[in-house]
Amino acid sequence: MWSYEKRLQYPLNIKKRNLKAAQIIISQYGGPDGELGASLRYLSQKYAMPNKKVAGLLNDIGTEELAHLELVGALVYQLTDGACTQEVIDSGFDKYFVDHTLGIYPQAAAGVPYTAAFMQSKGDPITDLMEDMAAEQKARTTYDNILNLVDDPDIREPIKFLRAREIVHFQRFGEALRMITDDLDCKNFYAFNPALK
Amino acid sequence: MKNMTCMNEQQHLMHIITLASFAMDDTRLYLDTHPDDCEALKYYEKNREIRNAALDEHNAKFGPICSYDVYPNNYWNWNERPLPWEVR
């Protein structure tokens, strides 16, 4: 069950609108390697995870990713709030604006709407953790790319925070994978799905 | 990060809550895979004390940040203060 705390996990204080940056950063809201995908992936995988510590980890990281989803949404909102028509046109934001105005919509920077096809929940602990480790690296690379494209320190600070969290999550999933493989029954030499009884 | 000297009391308490909560968030993930790490457990408890103290003070002076802590007093004031994602 989820409870909401009226605060952001990391403080945001955008002082200067930047619609070009908003168009890029939205990929971490609804894009292939973004926070919506991450939270849905981990929160979906938790059910079939037989190792309780790892199921708990999936739940906890999935919860943190929801907090990150909020951060990215807030960032895009603060970068676009109060924009006038000329800014929308000059920045190329008009293609998004026509369908969503200044509303926040889960899509990738290129306009592809979020889809569950961006994620997998395979019901096999080893497969799922491998997927999760890859997901964290993909997210980290995306944040690297954002840092390459954006100069404003008000934007860079929260992005650097989110990037650092991806690296920590990768580390935790690596440890979880080791825990799963250590637990493999000595009869399960070829690592058939440990979730199947 | 905002300069500590120009924070008002409410912002200062929220700053402490944010920091202590994050320390707990990060330690929670570590404890999920290292449940018997004594140092981590102590660090978690230390930050819980800091967070709870700041939270109690914030709730008393400026209102709750969790809806289970709302004491309405004839009006549902949960949505009164600026919402967290709003531009300051």
Interface residues (C-beta under 8 A of the other chain):
Chain A: S3 Y4 E5 K6 R7 L8 Q9 Y10 P11 L12 N13 I14 K53 V54 G56 L57 D60 I61 E64 E70 G73 A74 Y77 Q78 D81 E157 V168 H169 R172 E175 A176 M179
Chain B: M1 K2 M14 H15 I17 T18 S21 F22 D25 D26 R28 L29 Y30 D32 T33 H34 P35 P64 I65 C66 S67 Y68 R81 L83 P84 W85 V87 R88
